Amino acid sequence: MVCSAVVHFFHVTKVCTVPTAPRPRLRHALSALAITMLIPALVACGGEEKKGYGDETVSGFDGVTVSAKTDKAPTLKWKSEISYPKDPKVKTLTEGDGEEIPKGRGVLAKIYIGNATTTDKEWAYQSQAPEGEELPAEKPWDTILKGAKVGDRIEAIVGSADLLGEGGNPQMGIGNHDTLVVVIDVVKPAADKTPHDVKSSELPKVVEKKGKPTGFDFSGIAKPKADDVLKRSIVKEGDGAEVTADQTVTANYLGMTYGAKKPFDESFSKKAVPFALNQVVPGWTSGLEGVKVGSRVLLQIPPELGYGSEEKPGQGGNPGIPANSTLYFVIDIVKAEATPATQQ
């Protein structure tokens, strides 16, 4: 079997069976391709109508009791079905004593989803990983997590279409018009995905042979800190359109870890590689979004936006990627085009 050069940084790849990169977006992870229509008899629940983070009572919460102690996984006790909400209803069961989540940042959180329409079991979905899922700073999470702090346990009532898309998720027993009770235990803020543009002199020098990159020279570059930001330098700006996160980008690239003697992966000696930008490690997605086609870009990607604590074995005589590695890339963007629907 021949594995292309894309295997080190793809979330999903069709050319080789390789461990995937961390944390696909929850909505994509939970959504399904088809839907079996569930037509529930909904019962409206009482309660004073209030808005915002920290409300004690909001319409709909009377239909279920959720345990508040954060030292254990939440349990729930159904009292009745809950009417389908027009907008998410949110309250805080337990207020944490950690830092407030920065505005515009996602969170890492344990998440539990119960179906308040069927009420046939406790949880239709619950996080298994110690840090849970990465929840993005976009609808409906921006409403649910507004003002949230590390250590919070938050309860929300959300429509299935808002959380999972118009199809619901039949595999989880969730229809396309089901009311969901969502419980979130906030673990910590998600990594800052904002690229910080720096001078190319702050990043390792690209070594070339016959005009093609063959590696990096790390002379004079301090060892990176694990919690450093995503750094980007546009060495040469192209004259094409700006890349968007939903596109498929064709690029030549070379990647190394700090102080390595050889690249762990590269395509300059072969040919440019196409990849869906929403299926690569977050450092690539954020680092290339907004960059013009035809550009050469240098990226320094911290572990949390790369492979984190995962260790990637070497392939084809190339070195592997140790756990908690900062990744360095030189990337030439050749073209960008719409991603086929089957790959989104």
C-alpha positions as CSV (number, residue, x, y, z in Angstrom):
1,M,0.0,0.0,0.0
2,V,1.3,3.5,-0.8
3,C,0.5,6.2,1.7
4,S,0.7,9.8,0.5
5,A,2.5,12.5,2.3
6,V,-0.7,13.8,3.9
7,V,-0.9,11.2,6.6
8,H,0.8,13.2,9.4
9,F,-1.7,16.0,9.6
10,F,-5.0,14.8,8.3
11,H,-8.0,14.4,10.5
12,V,-9.4,11.9,8.0
13,T,-7.6,10.4,5.1
14,K,-8.8,8.1,2.3
15,V,-5.4,7.1,1.1
16,C,-4.0,5.2,4.2
17,T,-5.2,3.7,7.4
18,V,-3.5,6.0,9.9
19,P,-4.6,7.2,13.4
20,T,-6.7,10.3,13.0
21,A,-5.8,13.7,14.4
22,P,-7.6,14.9,17.6
23,R,-11.0,16.4,18.2
24,P,-13.3,16.7,15.1
25,R,-16.1,19.1,15.7
26,L,-18.9,17.8,17.8
27,R,-21.6,18.6,15.4
28,H,-19.9,16.6,12.7
29,A,-19.2,13.8,15.1
30,L,-22.8,13.4,16.2
31,S,-24.7,14.2,13.0
32,A,-26.1,11.4,10.8
33,L,-26.7,11.1,7.1
34,A,-30.4,10.2,7.2
35,I,-33.3,10.7,9.6
36,T,-36.2,8.6,10.8
37,M,-39.0,11.0,11.5
38,L,-40.1,11.0,15.2
39,I,-43.4,12.9,15.8
40,P,-43.6,13.3,19.6
41,A,-46.5,14.6,21.6
42,L,-44.9,17.5,23.4
43,V,-46.0,18.7,26.8
44,A,-45.2,22.3,27.7
45,C,-43.7,22.7,31.2
46,G,-44.2,25.6,33.5
47,G,-41.8,28.0,35.1
48,E,-41.1,31.7,35.0
49,E,-39.5,32.9,31.7
50,K,-36.0,34.3,32.3
51,K,-33.0,34.8,30.1
52,G,-29.2,34.5,30.4
53,Y,-26.5,32.7,32.2
54,G,-27.1,31.7,35.8
55,D,-30.9,31.8,35.8
56,E,-32.4,29.7,38.5
57,T,-35.6,28.8,36.6
58,V,-36.4,28.9,32.9
59,S,-39.4,27.5,31.1
60,G,-38.9,23.8,30.4
61,F,-36.5,22.9,33.3
62,D,-39.4,21.6,35.4
63,G,-39.5,18.5,33.2
64,V,-36.3,17.0,34.5
65,T,-34.0,17.0,37.6
66,V,-30.3,16.9,37.0
67,S,-27.7,16.2,39.7
68,A,-25.5,19.2,40.5
69,K,-22.4,17.7,42.2
70,T,-19.5,18.0,39.8
71,D,-17.4,15.3,41.4
72,K,-19.5,12.6,39.6
73,A,-21.1,12.2,36.2
74,P,-24.6,13.9,36.2
75,T,-27.7,11.8,36.6
76,L,-31.2,12.9,35.5
77,K,-34.7,12.0,36.5
78,W,-37.5,12.6,34.0
79,K,-40.7,14.1,35.2
80,S,-42.4,14.8,31.8
81,E,-41.6,15.5,28.2
82,I,-40.4,19.0,27.5
83,S,-41.7,21.3,24.8
84,Y,-39.4,22.1,21.8
85,P,-37.6,25.4,22.6
86,K,-37.4,28.2,20.1
87,D,-34.0,29.2,21.5
88,P,-31.7,27.5,24.0
89,K,-32.6,27.8,27.6
90,V,-29.7,27.8,30.0
91,K,-29.1,27.7,33.7
92,T,-26.0,26.9,35.9
93,L,-26.4,24.0,38.3
94,T,-23.0,24.4,40.0
95,E,-20.8,27.5,39.7
96,G,-17.1,26.7,39.3
97,D,-14.3,28.7,40.9
98,G,-12.0,28.7,37.9
99,E,-11.3,31.3,35.2
100,E,-14.0,32.7,33.0
101,I,-13.8,31.4,29.4
102,P,-12.4,34.2,27.2
103,K,-14.9,35.7,24.8
104,G,-14.7,34.1,21.4
105,R,-12.9,31.0,22.7
106,G,-14.3,27.5,22.7
107,V,-14.1,25.2,25.7
108,L,-13.0,21.6,26.5
109,A,-15.9,20.1,28.3
110,K,-17.6,16.8,29.2
111,I,-21.0,16.8,27.6
112,Y,-24.1,14.7,28.2
113,I,-27.1,14.7,26.0
114,G,-30.5,13.4,27.0
115,N,-33.7,13.2,24.8
116,A,-36.5,15.1,26.6
117,T,-39.0,14.1,23.9
118,T,-38.7,10.3,24.2
119,T,-37.4,10.2,27.8
120,D,-36.6,6.5,27.2
121,K,-33.2,6.4,28.8
122,E,-30.8,8.6,30.7
123,W,-28.2,9.7,28.2
124,A,-28.2,9.4,24.4
125,Y,-24.6,10.6,24.3
126,Q,-21.9,11.2,26.9
127,S,-18.3,12.2,26.6
128,Q,-15.7,9.5,27.4
129,A,-12.4,11.3,27.2
130,P,-11.1,12.9,30.5
131,E,-11.2,16.4,28.9
132,G,-14.4,15.7,27.0
133,E,-15.1,17.4,23.7
134,E,-14.0,20.7,22.2
135,L,-17.1,22.9,21.9
136,P,-16.7,25.8,19.4
137,A,-17.5,29.4,20.1
138,E,-20.5,29.4,17.7
139,K,-24.2,28.8,17.8
140,P,-25.7,27.3,19.9
141,W,-22.6,26.9,22.1
142,D,-22.0,30.7,22.3
143,T,-25.4,31.0,24.0
144,I,-25.0,28.0,26.2
145,L,-21.5,28.9,27.4
146,K,-21.9,32.7,27.7
147,G,-20.1,33.8,30.9
148,A,-19.1,30.2,31.8
149,K,-16.2,29.5,34.1
150,V,-13.9,26.5,34.6
151,G,-15.6,24.1,37.0
152,D,-19.2,25.0,36.0
153,R,-21.9,22.5,35.5
154,I,-24.4,24.0,33.0
155,E,-27.8,22.6,32.0
156,A,-29.4,23.7,28.7
157,I,-32.6,22.8,26.8
158,V,-31.9,22.9,23.1
159,G,-33.7,21.9,19.9
160,S,-32.2,19.0,18.1
161,A,-31.9,21.0,14.9
162,D,-29.9,23.7,16.7
163,L,-27.5,21.3,18.2
164,L,-27.1,18.5,15.6
165,G,-28.5,20.0,12.4
166,E,-31.7,19.4,10.5
167,G,-31.3,15.6,10.4
168,G,-31.0,15.0,14.1
169,N,-29.1,11.8,14.8
170,P,-30.9,8.5,14.4
171,Q,-27.9,6.5,15.7
172,M,-28.4,8.2,19.0
173,G,-32.2,7.9,18.8
174,I,-32.7,11.6,18.2
175,G,-35.2,12.8,15.7
176,N,-35.2,16.0,13.7
177,H,-37.6,17.8,16.1
178,D,-36.6,16.4,19.5
179,T,-36.0,18.4,22.6
180,L,-32.6,17.8,24.1
181,V,-31.3,18.3,27.7
182,V,-27.6,19.0,27.5
183,V,-25.3,19.0,30.5
184,I,-21.9,20.5,30.2
185,D,-19.0,20.2,32.8
186,V,-16.5,22.9,31.8
187,V,-12.9,21.6,32.0
188,K,-10.8,24.4,30.6
189,P,-10.7,27.0,27.7
190,A,-9.9,25.5,24.3
191,A,-6.6,26.5,22.7
192,D,-6.3,30.0,21.2
193,K,-6.6,29.3,17.4
194,T,-5.9,32.9,16.4
195,P,-2.8,33.0,14.2
196,H,-0.2,35.5,15.5
197,D,1.7,37.0,12.6
198,V,5.4,37.4,13.2
199,K,8.5,38.3,11.3
200,S,10.1,35.3,9.5
201,S,13.3,35.9,11.5
202,E,11.4,34.7,14.6
203,L,10.9,31.2,13.0
204,P,13.5,28.7,11.7
205,K,15.1,29.4,8.4
206,V,14.0,27.3,5.4
207,V,16.9,25.2,3.9
208,E,16.6,24.7,0.2
209,K,18.3,22.6,-2.4
210,K,17.9,23.4,-6.1
211,G,15.1,25.8,-5.1
212,K,13.1,23.3,-3.1
213,P,12.8,23.2,0.7
214,T,14.6,20.3,2.3
215,G,14.4,21.2,6.0
216,F,14.7,23.9,8.6
217,D,17.8,25.5,10.3
218,F,16.9,26.1,13.9
219,S,20.0,28.0,14.7
220,G,19.2,30.9,17.0
221,I,15.6,29.8,17.6
222,A,14.8,29.1,21.3
223,K,13.1,25.9,22.2
224,P,9.3,26.5,22.0
225,K,7.1,26.5,25.1
226,A,4.2,24.0,25.0
227,D,1.7,26.7,25.7
228,D,3.0,29.1,23.1
229,V,0.6,30.7,20.5
230,L,0.1,29.8,16.9
231,K,2.7,31.7,15.0
232,R,2.5,32.5,11.3
233,S,4.8,34.3,8.8
234,I,3.8,35.0,5.2
235,V,7.1,34.9,3.5
236,K,5.7,35.5,0.0
237,E,2.1,36.7,-0.5
238,G,0.3,35.3,-3.6
239,D,-2.1,37.2,-5.8
240,G,-4.9,34.6,-5.6
241,A,-8.1,34.5,-3.6
242,E,-8.1,34.2,0.1
243,V,-8.4,30.6,1.4
244,T,-11.5,29.8,3.4
245,A,-11.8,27.0,6.1
246,D,-14.4,25.0,4.1
247,Q,-12.2,24.7,1.0
248,T,-9.9,22.0,-0.3
249,V,-6.4,23.3,-0.6
250,T,-3.7,21.9,-2.8
251,A,-0.2,22.6,-1.4
252,N,3.4,21.6,-1.2
253,Y,4.7,21.4,2.4
254,L,7.4,20.3,4.7
255,G,7.1,19.6,8.4
256,M,9.7,19.2,11.2
257,T,9.8,19.2,15.0
258,Y,12.1,21.4,16.9
259,G,15.8,20.5,16.5
260,A,15.1,17.5,14.2
261,K,17.6,16.5,11.5
262,K,15.0,15.4,9.0
263,P,11.4,16.3,8.1
264,F,8.7,14.0,9.4
265,D,6.8,14.6,6.2
266,E,7.2,16.6,3.0
267,S,5.8,16.8,-0.6
268,F,8.3,19.1,-2.3
269,S,10.2,16.1,-3.7
270,K,7.0,14.6,-5.0
271,K,3.9,16.7,-6.0
272,A,1.4,19.1,-4.4
273,V,-1.2,17.4,-2.2
274,P,-4.9,18.3,-2.0
275,F,-6.7,18.2,1.4
276,A,-9.9,19.5,2.9
277,L,-8.9,22.3,5.3
278,N,-11.6,21.3,7.8
279,Q,-10.0,17.8,8.1
280,V,-6.4,18.8,9.2
281,V,-5.0,19.7,12.6
282,P,-6.4,23.0,13.9
283,G,-3.1,24.8,13.5
284,W,-3.3,24.2,9.7
285,T,-6.9,25.2,9.5
286,S,-6.5,28.5,11.4
287,G,-3.0,29.2,10.0
288,L,-4.0,29.0,6.4
289,E,-7.5,30.6,6.6
290,G,-7.4,34.0,5.0
291,V,-4.0,33.5,3.3
292,K,-4.0,34.1,-0.5
293,V,-3.4,31.4,-3.0
294,G,0.1,31.5,-4.3
295,S,1.6,32.4,-0.9
296,R,4.4,30.7,1.0
297,V,3.6,30.5,4.7
298,L,5.7,29.5,7.7
299,L,3.7,28.0,10.7
300,Q,4.8,27.2,14.3
301,I,2.0,25.1,15.7
302,P,1.8,24.4,19.5
303,P,1.0,20.9,20.6
304,E,-2.6,21.7,21.5
305,L,-3.3,22.7,17.9
306,G,-1.3,19.8,16.5
307,Y,-1.3,16.3,18.0
308,G,-1.2,17.1,21.7
309,S,-0.1,14.1,23.8
310,E,-0.3,11.7,20.8
311,E,2.9,10.2,19.5
312,K,3.1,9.6,15.8
313,P,5.5,6.9,14.6
314,G,7.8,7.6,11.7
315,Q,7.0,6.2,8.2
316,G,9.1,5.5,5.1
317,G,12.4,6.2,6.9
318,N,11.2,9.6,8.2
319,P,11.3,10.4,11.9
320,G,8.2,10.3,14.0
321,I,6.5,13.0,16.0
322,P,7.1,12.8,19.8
323,A,4.2,13.5,22.1
324,N,3.6,17.2,23.0
325,S,5.6,18.4,20.0
326,T,5.6,21.9,18.5
327,L,5.3,21.5,14.7
328,Y,7.0,23.7,12.1
329,F,5.8,23.9,8.5
330,V,6.7,25.7,5.3
331,I,3.7,25.6,3.0
332,D,3.2,26.7,-0.6
333,I,-0.4,27.2,-1.4
334,V,-1.0,26.1,-5.1
335,K,-4.8,26.4,-5.3
336,A,-8.0,26.3,-3.4
337,E,-11.4,25.1,-4.4
338,A,-14.8,24.0,-3.0
339,T,-14.7,20.8,-1.0
340,P,-17.0,18.1,-2.3
341,A,-20.0,17.6,-0.1
342,T,-19.0,13.9,0.6
343,Q,-15.8,15.2,2.3
344,Q,-17.3,17.9,4.5
